[in-house]
Amino acid sequence: MASTTAEALRGVSYGALGQRTCVGPVPSINSGVKCSRRVDGAVHGVRLFSKRATHANARSSSKGRARTVVTRATSSSSRLSGSVDLLKDGYDDFEMDLGLCNLNQKYSPELIQQRVTSTPAEVAKLLARTAQVGTEFAIYFGGLFTDKVFNDDTPDTVKQRASELRALLTRLGPSYIKAGQVLANRPDLMRADYMNELVILQDDVPAFPTEQARRIIEKSMGQPIDSVFSSFSEIPIAAASLGQVYRGVLRSNGADVAIKVQRPGIEPIIYRDLYIFRFFAGFVNSWAIKRLGTNAQLVLDEFAIKLLEELDYCQEGRNQMEFYENYLNDPYVYIPKLFQEYSTDKVIVMEWVNGVRCTDPQGIVDAGIDVREFIRVGVVGGLRQLLEFGLFHGDPHPGNLFAMQDGRIAYIDFGNVAQLSNRNKQVLIDAVVHAVNEDYRGMADDFIRLGFLAPGTEVGPIVPALEAIWSECRDESIAAFNFRSVTDKFNKLVYRYPIRIPERYALVIRSLLTQEGICMTMDPDFKFLEVAYPYVAKRLLTDDDPVLRSRLIQVLFQDGVFQWSRLETLLDLASDAPSAGKKLDLSETVVDGAKVLLQDTALRTMLLDALTQDNRLHLDEIVRLSTRLEGTVEPREVVEKIFAQGPAFARSVLLQWSQKVMSS
């Protein structure tokens, strides 16, 4: 199947590139290859797509929590008929399911199997590792079975078992630590009490000896450490599941740097662990589909892809460079410089960040940093990653964030990064619009488009549940709203319906919850929406993206009726958005709006109807809007732009008019 599929895909134009390797310096980023696709990734994508289709009927016939839900009507055999077009559709579906673009797709189940069974010695190591893992988990699950037999489910017992699980994962090494970190943010897979215990794995990981780190650096760079660094810390500054960080000074230019070193011998161990994960996932697949509506092997595949990306320091270097480009000269966000000439596939050397870690809220206050303003710019920086760039930091825990003296927020550690496709960014915006318009059917359909529900799912039973959750949130004031409460309500929905949280959105949820938690630690009165709403409002009003402009129209018109109060609210909120000391400027928006109105007859009619709806002239609303617009529109700038763009715009209008005449 794989060879046939690969052969067919060679005729499909994907701009595919061979796997980029990293020998010596990290290759520079070329925007033209940021979303390059590889044939291996396409083959694996079609394979995963096939699996999800194959298990659809099992999900629909479940007698558990998915009784009333009917899944997709198409079968895998019909979707994978050998047509190149369908194969491309399958890959596109997989790209949609992942919602991200990969520069270097290293994972496939066949590749893992080939690596761990390539020689008799590798097979022996695999068997030994399997025996070790099996024994450890047999003992642990034996304890859980004993608790069930004796009906011992007291809070103390549950807490003890959760602590034992965390200790077990730590003993088994990096793959299991990373799995624990992921499970700590998967409410569709783990109980809340276990999640709270596994969160500790994000900050408490044992370090490996510095002597080993020095040997890795010297071998990777091909020269003694003293030749590269004039100073090098004796102990690691921080330790994580896949590597640890030292501080040093470059001998060549005296730059203060952070040196991130990968754990020794980690790659073959991770390959074995991934094989073992997938092997055991096969045994629980039917149970997972029936009870959770989730394909266990598909969840594992998503985890494996992200894990191998984090293991690829070359990719991490490219991620960091892309973040650096996105935030170049940004007044709010600082990304440290990567020293490419010293970075390799095992070592990353970057600029040292002089700031206060967000693990030390009191230190931020003592440094004289305006905490509330720092929180505002941090939240906006995160929202820009998600809704503007589509490239977002998947692990913004307090240790990866710094408050700088000038009030900027600095990010480090770019191994766990995901990139949303343009389609997914648009669907997220649609979801916001549907929420504002209280269009719960639309919200349910967005769940399908975002990958939370399988295509073809009957969303009728889910709509009332969504309405109940959002109505509760809507009735709360902006000041009372927080993501943790919404997430808790959504978790209950996950267990009632066949909702599966795709890995990218687990990262999004973790990112938002982590940032909200950091903000609330620094300021207990912080409310996320007080910052997020102004940012979203400003983008809707000022961004020249046609997609956002169409969403703005959807927000302002509901059932064909103009919503004056929404426009006033958007203006008020947008005025509160952080803007580096600049006031809200809607001059460009007015010019663009005028152009759209002149070209769009239907919209022009709707706006004229809005002025006279309910059989009265809405002069009071117009006066209020004029008052709010004072200081946000520069008449001279509007006139100058209209004159400057006049000829081009006139040609556009004439062309549109002539096309209508010809078509009639």
SEVOTOR-521960 format. One record per residue (C-alpha): x, y, z. Coordinates in Angstrom, 2 decimals, padded with zeros to 5 digits. Each point is the difference from the previous one (the first is absolute). Layout:
<atoms>
       c1       c2       c3
        X        Y        Z
...
</atoms>
This chain:
<atoms>
       c1       c2       c3
   000.00   000.00   000.00
   002.71   002.47   001.05
   002.13  -000.52  -003.10
  -003.02   000.26  -002.31
  -001.16   003.15   001.74
   003.44   001.57  -000.13
   000.26  -000.80  -003.70
  -003.36   001.64  -000.66
   000.87   003.06   002.02
   003.13   000.63  -002.01
  -002.30   001.37  -002.69
  -001.67   002.40   002.40
   001.48   003.47   000.27
   000.60   000.69   003.67
   003.22   001.95  -000.26
   001.47  -003.02   001.80
   003.55   000.19   001.21
   002.32  -002.68   001.25
   000.67  -000.20   003.71
   002.20   002.88   001.07
   002.90  -001.04   002.15
   001.92   002.06   002.49
   003.74  -000.46  -000.10
   001.80   002.86   001.71
  -001.91   003.31  -000.04
  -003.76  -000.01  -000.13
  -001.17   000.67  -003.58
  -001.50   003.44  -000.49
  -003.75   000.25  -000.33
  -001.47   000.52  -003.41
  -003.60   001.14   000.12
  -000.67  -001.95  -003.18
   000.62  -003.32   001.73
  -001.69   000.66   003.35
  -002.90  -002.24  -000.93
   001.74  -002.42  -002.39
  -001.55  -003.44  -000.13
   001.82  -003.31  -000.31
  -001.24  -003.16  -001.68
   000.59  -002.02   003.18
  -002.15   002.45   001.94
  -002.73  -000.28  -002.64
   000.08  -003.81   000.09
  -000.23  -000.01   003.77
  -002.74   002.61  -000.14
  -002.11  -002.16  -002.31
   000.66  -002.95   002.28
  -001.24   001.84   003.10
  -002.94   001.37  -001.96
  -000.88  -003.56  -000.97
   000.13  -001.16   003.62
  -002.39   002.70   001.16
  -002.45  -000.93  -002.75
   000.33  -003.72   000.82
  -000.96   000.57   003.63
  -002.94   002.32  -000.72
  -002.63  -002.75   000.08
   001.35  -001.35   003.27
  -000.47   003.42   001.52
  -003.54   000.39  -001.33
  -001.11  -003.37   001.37
   001.42   000.63   003.44
  -002.41  -000.54   002.89
   001.99   002.32   002.22
   000.02   003.76  -000.05
  -000.50   000.26  -003.78
  -003.41  -001.69  -000.29
  -001.66   002.76  -001.97
   002.86   000.97  -002.25
   000.30  -001.24  -003.56
   003.43   000.18  -001.55
   001.21   000.43  -003.55
  -001.83  -001.89  -002.69
   002.96  -000.58  -002.27
   002.24  -003.02   000.40
   003.75  -000.21  -000.22
  -000.18  -002.23  -003.06
  -002.01   002.55  -001.95
   002.20   002.90   001.09
   003.22  -001.84  -000.89
  -000.94  -001.24  -003.44
   003.41   000.59  -001.51
  -000.83   003.34  -001.55
   002.78   002.54   000.30
  -002.60   002.69   000.70
  -001.39  -001.98   002.90
   003.50  -000.61   001.33
   000.61   003.73  -000.08
  -003.34   000.53   001.75
   001.10  -002.51   002.62
   003.22   001.86   000.60
  -001.84   003.32   000.15
  -002.37  -001.53   002.52
   002.99  -001.14   002.03
   001.51   003.47  -000.23
  -003.31   001.38   001.21
  -000.10  -002.57   002.78
   003.49   000.92   001.11
  -000.55   003.66  -000.83
   003.70   000.61  -000.41
   002.73  -000.09  -002.62
   003.14  -002.05   000.54
   003.39   000.87  -001.42
   001.40  -003.38   000.89
  -002.38  -002.89   000.54
   002.08  -002.76   001.60
  -002.74  -002.29   001.27
  -001.88  -002.93  -001.42
  -000.84  -003.33   001.70
   001.98  -001.87  -002.66
   003.05   002.18   000.55
  -000.12  -000.64   003.75
  -000.34  -003.75  -000.51
   002.88  -000.01  -002.46
   002.25   001.86   002.43
  -000.67  -002.20   003.03
   000.18  -003.35  -001.84
   002.86   000.73  -002.40
   002.44  -002.44   001.66
  -000.20  -002.88   002.51
   001.70   002.26   002.55
  -002.70   002.65  -000.43
  -002.71  -002.63   000.38
   001.62  -001.20   003.23
   000.06   003.58   001.35
  -003.65   000.42  -001.00
  -001.00  -003.19   001.83
   001.92   001.04   003.10
  -001.62   003.44  -000.01
  -003.43  -001.57  -000.52
   000.55  -002.30   002.96
   001.11   002.93   002.18
  -002.99   002.16  -000.97
  -002.42  -002.90   000.26
   001.21  -000.93   003.49
  -000.19   003.57   001.28
  -003.52   000.54  -001.28
  -001.18  -003.47   001.10
   000.97   000.88   003.57
  -001.71   003.39  -000.26
  -003.24  -001.34  -001.50
   000.06  -002.79   002.57
  -000.28   002.68   002.65
  -002.93   001.60  -001.84
  -001.70  -003.41  -000.26
   000.44  -000.54   003.74
  -001.57   003.39   000.69
  -002.98  -000.98  -002.13
  -000.41  -003.38   001.69
  -000.02   001.57   003.46
  -002.02   003.00  -001.22
   002.74   002.33   001.20
  -000.48   003.21  -001.96
   000.49   002.57   002.73
   001.62   003.32  -000.97
   003.20  -001.01   001.83
   000.24  -003.27  -001.92
  -000.64   001.70  -003.34
   002.63   002.62   000.79
   002.48  -002.74   000.93
  -000.63  -001.91  -003.25
   000.38   003.20  -002.03
   003.32   000.70   001.76
   001.13  -003.58  -000.66
  -000.83   000.45  -003.70
   002.09   003.17  -000.17
   002.94  -001.77   001.69
  -000.39  -002.96  -002.37
   000.10   002.21  -003.09
   003.07   001.80   001.36
   001.83  -003.33   000.52
  -000.79  -001.19  -003.52
   001.68   003.03  -001.54
  -000.53   002.79  -002.55
  -002.74  -001.56  -002.16
  -002.18  -000.75   002.98
   000.70   003.35   001.65
  -001.06   001.69  -003.21
  -003.11  -002.23  -000.17
  -000.85   001.05   003.55
   000.40   003.65  -000.92
  -002.40  -000.47  -002.91
  -002.54  -001.95   002.08
   000.07   002.81   002.56
  -001.84   002.08  -002.60
  -002.36  -002.61  -001.49
  -003.31   000.10   001.92
  -001.46  -002.34  -002.62
   002.47  -002.68   001.11
   000.81   000.64   003.68
  -001.82   000.73   003.23
   000.49   003.46   001.50
   001.74  -001.29   003.16
   002.56  -001.92  -002.08
   000.49   003.00  -002.28
   000.81   002.19   002.99
   002.73  -002.41   001.09
   001.50  -000.46  -003.47
   000.35   003.78  -000.41
   002.98  -000.29   002.37
   001.91  -001.77  -002.80
   000.12   003.28  -001.92
   002.39   001.51   002.55
   001.61  -002.83   001.98
   002.28  -002.18  -002.17
   003.34  -001.52   001.14
   003.16   001.35  -001.69
   002.79  -002.09  -001.57
   003.73   000.51   000.85
   001.74   003.11  -001.34
   002.96  -002.08  -001.19
  -002.29  -001.80  -002.42
  -001.38   003.33  -001.19
   003.51   001.33  -000.65
   000.91  -003.10  -002.03
  -003.18   000.35  -002.10
   000.76   003.67  -000.71
   003.62  -000.69  -000.98
  -000.92  -002.92  -002.25
  -002.85   001.94  -001.60
   002.08   003.14  -000.64
   003.20  -001.86  -000.87
   002.18   002.06   002.33
   000.74   000.40   003.72
  -002.50   002.00   002.07
   002.72   002.43   001.06
   000.56   000.88  -003.67
  -003.62   001.10  -000.35
  -000.91   001.33   003.43
   002.13   002.18   002.27
  -002.24  -001.08   002.91
  -002.41  -002.90   000.49
  -002.16  -000.65   003.09
   000.93  -003.00   002.15
  -003.60  -001.04   000.60
  -003.08   000.19  -002.23
  -002.22   003.05   000.35
  -003.08  -002.09  -000.83
  -000.84  -003.61  -000.89
  -002.85  -001.26  -002.19
  -001.15  -003.37  -001.30
   002.09   000.10  -003.20
   002.94   002.24   000.97
   001.45   002.51   002.41
   001.37   003.54  -000.12
   003.34   001.57   000.96
   001.19   003.59   000.00
   003.17   001.11  -001.78
   001.85   002.79  -001.77
   001.07  -000.29  -003.65
   003.72   000.47  -000.43
  -000.42   001.49  -003.50
  -002.12   003.02   000.94
  -000.51  -000.06   003.77
  -003.74  -000.62  -000.32
  -001.79  -001.38   003.05
  -001.76  -003.17  -001.19
  -002.19  -002.91   001.06
   001.19  -003.45  -001.16
  -002.68  -002.68  -000.32
   001.34  -003.56  -000.14
  -001.98  -003.10  -000.96
   000.00  -002.93   002.42
   002.53  -002.69  -000.98
  -001.20  -003.09  -001.91
  -003.58   001.18   000.10
  -001.06  -000.61  -003.62
   000.15  -003.84  -000.16
  -001.76  -000.21   003.37
  -002.80   002.23  -001.24
  -000.42  -002.09  -003.15
  -000.34  -003.15   002.11
  -002.46   001.68   002.31
  -002.13   001.26  -002.88
  -000.14  -003.53  -001.42
  -001.04  -001.34   003.41
  -002.59   002.77   000.40
  -001.57  -000.83  -003.32
   000.11  -003.74   000.63
  -001.93   000.29   003.25
  -002.31   002.67  -001.43
  -001.22  -002.64  -002.45
  -001.33  -002.08   002.91
  -002.10   002.85   001.41
  -001.17   001.42  -003.31
  -003.46  -001.58   000.02
  -000.54   001.07   003.62
   001.23   003.55  -000.73
  -002.30   000.34  -003.00
  -003.00  -001.35   001.91
   000.53   001.88   003.28
   001.85   003.14  -001.12
  -000.87   000.32  -003.68
   003.77   000.12  -000.57
   002.35  -002.10  -002.12
   002.83  -000.72   002.46
   002.54  -000.63  -002.76
  -000.93   003.26  -001.72
   000.54   001.89   003.26
   003.36  -001.76   000.32
   000.94   000.92  -003.57
  -000.70   003.67   000.69
   002.07  -000.19   003.18
   002.87  -001.72  -001.85
   000.10   002.64  -002.72
   000.29   002.80   002.56
   002.55  -001.91   002.10
   002.32  -000.61  -002.95
  -000.35   003.65  -001.00
   001.16   001.02   003.48
   002.88  -002.45  -000.29
   001.08   001.70  -003.23
   002.13   002.95   001.14
   000.40   001.10  -003.60
  -003.76   000.46  -000.21
   000.00   001.79   003.33
   002.59   002.40  -001.40
  -002.19   000.67  -003.02
  -002.99   000.54   002.28
   001.93   002.53   002.04
   001.15   001.86  -003.10
  -003.56   000.20  -001.29
  -001.19   001.38   003.35
   002.91   002.46  -000.14
  -001.15   001.19  -003.44
  -003.65   000.25   001.09
   000.84   002.21   002.99
   002.92   001.96  -001.43
  -000.13   003.54   001.48
  -003.22  -000.84   001.82
  -000.63   002.41   002.91
  -001.43  -002.71   002.22
   001.68  -003.35  -000.72
   003.69  -000.90  -000.02
   001.43  -003.13  -001.63
   003.69  -000.76   000.72
   002.42  -000.24  -002.90
   001.11  -003.45  -001.14
   003.73  -000.45  -000.66
  -000.21  -002.25  -003.06
   003.73  -000.52  -000.37
   000.15  -001.79   003.36
  -003.32  -001.85  -000.10
  -000.15  -003.64  -001.07
  -002.40  -002.93   000.08
   000.92  -000.59   003.68
   000.76   003.51   001.25
  -001.77   003.36  -000.23
   001.83   003.23   000.83
  -002.13   003.11   000.43
   000.20   003.43   001.53
  -000.34   000.07   003.78
  -003.19   001.77   001.10
   000.53   002.58   002.74
  -003.31   000.07   001.76
  -002.02  -001.41   002.86
  -001.55  -003.42  -000.50
  -003.75  -000.11   000.41
   000.61  -002.66   002.67
   000.92   002.96   002.23
  -003.02   002.39   000.09
   001.41   001.90   002.97
   003.26   000.49  -001.87
  -001.95   001.63  -002.84
  -001.59   002.42   002.47
   003.35   000.69   001.68
   001.54   000.79  -003.42
  -002.43   002.91  -000.32
  -001.84  -001.52  -002.99
  -003.63   001.06  -000.46
  -001.63  -003.38   000.64
  -003.41   000.77  -001.48
   001.51   001.43  -003.19
   002.38  -002.98  -000.23
  -002.96  -002.35   000.26
  -001.86   001.90  -002.73
   002.87  -000.14  -002.48
   000.61  -003.68   000.82
  -003.60  -000.95  -000.74
  -000.03   002.01  -003.23
   003.30  -001.61  -001.03
  -001.54  -003.43   000.46
  -003.15   000.91  -001.92
   002.07   001.33  -002.88
   001.80  -003.34  -000.21
  -003.31  -001.80  -000.27
  -002.07   002.29  -002.22
   002.55   001.97  -002.04
   003.12  -002.08  -000.51
  -001.57  -003.43   000.45
   003.32  -001.07   001.56
  -000.40  -000.28   003.75
   002.11  -001.03   002.96
  -001.41  -003.28   001.31
   001.68   000.07   003.40
  -000.14   003.51   001.52
   000.45  -001.13   003.61
   001.52   002.53   002.44
   003.53  -001.32  -000.49
  -000.14   000.81  -003.72
  -001.18   003.61   000.45
   001.96   003.02   001.22
  -001.00   003.50   000.99
   002.57   002.46  -001.35
   000.82   003.32   001.64
  -001.63   001.98  -002.82
  -003.28  -001.89   000.47
   000.34  -002.38  -002.94
  -000.68  -003.71   000.33
   002.75  -002.37  -001.21
  -000.57  -003.59  -001.18
   002.51  -002.85   000.04
  -000.11  -003.73  -000.88
  -001.54  -000.41  -003.45
  -000.01  -003.80  -000.22
  -003.71  -000.29   000.69
  -001.45   002.21  -002.73
  -003.02  -000.52  -002.23
  -001.09   001.81  -003.11
  -003.69   000.34  -000.77
  -001.03  -000.05  -003.63
  -001.73   003.07  -001.44
  -003.17  -002.04  -000.21
   000.12  -000.77   003.71
   000.65   003.64   000.89
  -003.08   000.95  -002.03
  -002.09  -002.68   001.73
   001.13   001.30   003.40
  -001.15   003.47  -001.02
  -003.28  -001.51  -001.20
  -000.41  -001.65   003.40
   000.45   003.38   001.71
  -002.59   001.56  -002.33
  -002.46  -002.84   000.61
   000.50   000.37   003.75
  -000.66   003.75  -000.19
  -003.09  -000.59  -002.16
  -001.17  -002.86   002.26
  -000.10  -002.26  -003.05
   000.37  -003.34   001.81
  -000.61  -002.11  -003.09
   002.84   001.88  -001.66
   002.19  -000.60   003.07
  -000.72  -003.73  -000.20
   000.89  -000.04  -003.69
   003.24   001.81   000.90
   000.79  -002.93   002.31
  -000.05  -002.26  -003.05
   002.11   002.39  -002.09
   002.52   000.30   002.84
   000.26  -003.77   000.44
  -001.74  -000.32   003.39
  -002.72  -002.12  -001.64
   000.31  -002.46  -002.88
  -001.36   001.18  -003.38
  -003.59  -001.10  -000.46
  -000.83   000.17   003.71
  -003.63   000.92   000.73
   000.46   003.11   002.12
  -003.67   000.37   001.01
   000.43  -001.54   003.47
   003.12   002.09   000.67
  -001.54   003.40  -000.81
  -002.08   000.28   003.22
   003.05  -000.92   002.10
   002.09   002.69  -001.70
  -002.81   002.51   000.51
  -000.18  -000.83   003.70
   003.75   000.42   000.50
   000.29   003.21  -001.97
  -003.15   001.48   001.54
   001.56  -000.41   003.46
   003.20   001.66  -001.22
  -001.92   002.76  -001.79
  -002.01   000.80   003.12
   003.23   000.57   001.92
   001.59   003.41  -000.26
   003.30   000.36  -001.84
   001.60   000.53   003.39
  -001.32  -003.36   001.28
   001.02  -002.02  -003.07
   003.02  -002.31   000.06
   001.21  -002.79  -002.26
   000.36  -002.49   002.85
  -003.75   000.06   000.71
  -000.84  -000.31  -003.70
   002.44  -002.89  -000.36
  -001.51  -001.78   003.00
  -003.46   000.29  -001.58
   001.33  -001.15  -003.35
   001.67  -003.03   001.64
  -003.46  -001.25   001.02
  -001.12   000.33  -003.62
   003.01  -002.05  -001.12
  -001.15  -002.96   002.08
  -003.61   000.17  -001.19
   000.64   000.15  -003.73
   002.60  -001.46  -002.41
   002.16   003.11   000.15
   003.70  -000.47  -000.53
   002.42   002.86   000.65
   002.55   000.14  -002.84
   003.60   000.37   001.15
   000.35   003.53  -001.39
  -003.01   001.21   001.99
   001.17  -001.81   003.11
   003.08   002.20  -000.44
  -002.18   003.08  -000.53
  -002.07  -000.78   003.11
   003.14  -000.67   002.03
   001.56   003.20  -001.28
  -003.04   002.12   000.92
  -000.48  -001.65   003.40
   003.70   000.31   000.82
   000.09   003.67  -000.94
  -003.17   000.68   001.96
   001.48  -001.82   003.00
   003.21   002.04  -000.18
  -001.99   003.22  -000.27
  -002.23  -000.88   002.95
   003.07  -000.87   002.09
   001.43   003.46  -000.65
  -003.36   001.75   000.30
  -002.83  -001.94   001.71
  -002.51   002.50  -001.43
   001.10  -000.61  -003.60
  -002.78  -000.89  -002.45
   001.01  -001.39  -003.37
  -002.85   001.45  -002.04
   000.70   003.51   001.23
   003.15  -000.20  -002.13
  -001.08  -002.45  -002.70
  -003.23   001.76  -001.01
   001.68   003.35  -000.79
   002.63  -001.76  -002.11
  -002.56  -001.99  -002.01
  -002.20   003.09  -000.42
   002.92   002.07  -001.26
   000.96  -002.69  -002.50
  -003.54  -000.25  -001.33
  -000.22   003.77  -000.43
   003.47   000.76  -001.36
   001.35  -003.08  -001.80
  -000.17   000.16  -003.81
  -000.26  -003.78  -000.34
  -003.13  -000.70  -002.12
  -000.81  -003.01   002.19
  -000.06   002.14   003.14
  -002.03   002.67  -001.76
  -002.63  -002.57  -000.95
  -000.06  -001.24   003.63
  -000.48   003.59   001.18
  -003.08   000.25  -002.20
  -001.31  -003.27   001.47
   000.44   001.42   003.50
  -001.72   003.31  -000.83
  -002.94  -001.57  -001.85
  -002.09  -002.70   001.62
  -002.94  -001.41  -001.95
   000.33   002.97  -002.34
  -000.37   002.51   002.85
   002.81   002.43   000.79
   001.23  -000.31   003.60
   000.76   003.57   001.08
   000.96  -001.02   003.53
   002.62  -002.45  -001.30
   001.69   002.67  -002.08
   000.08   002.36   002.99
   001.43  -002.78   002.19
   002.67  -000.85  -002.59
   001.08   003.64  -000.15
   000.18   000.27   003.79
   001.98  -003.24   000.34
   002.36   000.79  -002.89
   000.87   003.32   001.64
   001.23  -001.93   003.04
   002.34  -002.30  -001.97
   003.78   000.39   000.61
   001.52   002.04  -002.83
   003.51   001.09   001.04
  -001.22   003.45   001.01
  -001.89   000.58  -003.26
  -003.70   000.79  -000.01
  -002.49  -002.06  -001.95
   000.09   001.06  -003.67
  -002.99  -001.00  -002.11
   000.82   002.21  -003.00
   001.08  -002.95  -002.14
  -003.11  -001.91   001.07
  -002.24   002.90  -001.10
   001.68   000.13  -003.42
  -000.26  -003.76  -000.46
  -003.61   000.05   001.19
  -000.89   002.69  -002.51
   001.57  -002.04  -002.81
  -001.89  -003.13   001.03
  -003.31   001.87   000.22
   000.45   001.47  -003.49
   000.74  -003.44  -001.44
  -002.45  -002.17   001.96
  -003.60   000.86  -000.87
  -001.47  -002.51   002.45
   002.05   001.33   002.91
  -000.84   003.57  -000.93
  -003.69  -000.87   000.04
   000.35  -001.75   003.39
   001.71   003.05   001.50
  -002.63   002.38  -001.37
  -002.70  -002.27   001.45
   001.84   000.09   003.34
  -000.27   003.79   000.09
  -003.78  -000.22  -000.38
  -000.82  -003.35   001.62
  -003.04  -000.18   002.32
  -001.53   002.80  -002.14
   002.09   002.75   001.56
   003.19   001.89  -000.79
   002.70  -001.07   002.46
   001.40   003.47   000.69
   000.73  -000.71   003.67
   002.21  -002.96  -000.90
   001.78   002.03  -002.68
   000.72   002.80   002.50
   001.37  -002.50   002.55
   002.23  -001.60  -002.63
   001.27   003.39  -001.14
   000.93   000.80   003.60
   001.86  -003.28   000.38
   001.82   000.51  -003.32
   001.41   003.35   001.08
   003.77  -000.22   000.03
   000.05  -003.38  -001.78
  -000.44   001.32  -003.55
   002.19   002.65  -001.63
  -002.15   001.72  -002.71
   003.07   001.32  -001.85
   001.55  -003.48  -000.12
  -003.27  -001.48  -001.27
  -000.25   002.60  -002.79
   003.67  -000.47  -000.99
  -000.39  -003.77  -000.20
  -003.18   000.25  -002.02
   001.70   002.32  -002.51
   003.12  -002.17  -000.11
  -001.98  -003.20  -000.57
  -002.67   001.67  -002.13
   001.21  -000.93  -003.51
   000.64  -003.64   000.88
  -003.30  -000.24   001.82
  -001.87   001.63  -002.91
   001.48  -002.56  -002.39
  -001.12  -002.78   002.34
  -003.54   001.37   000.19
  -000.20   000.44  -003.79
   001.31  -003.52  -000.57
  -002.57  -001.41   002.41
  -002.76   002.00  -001.67
   001.03  -001.12  -003.49
   000.06  -003.65   001.13
  -003.55   000.36   001.30
  -001.11   001.59  -003.27
   001.63  -002.76  -002.06
  -001.47  -002.75   002.17
  -003.49   001.51  -000.31
</atoms>
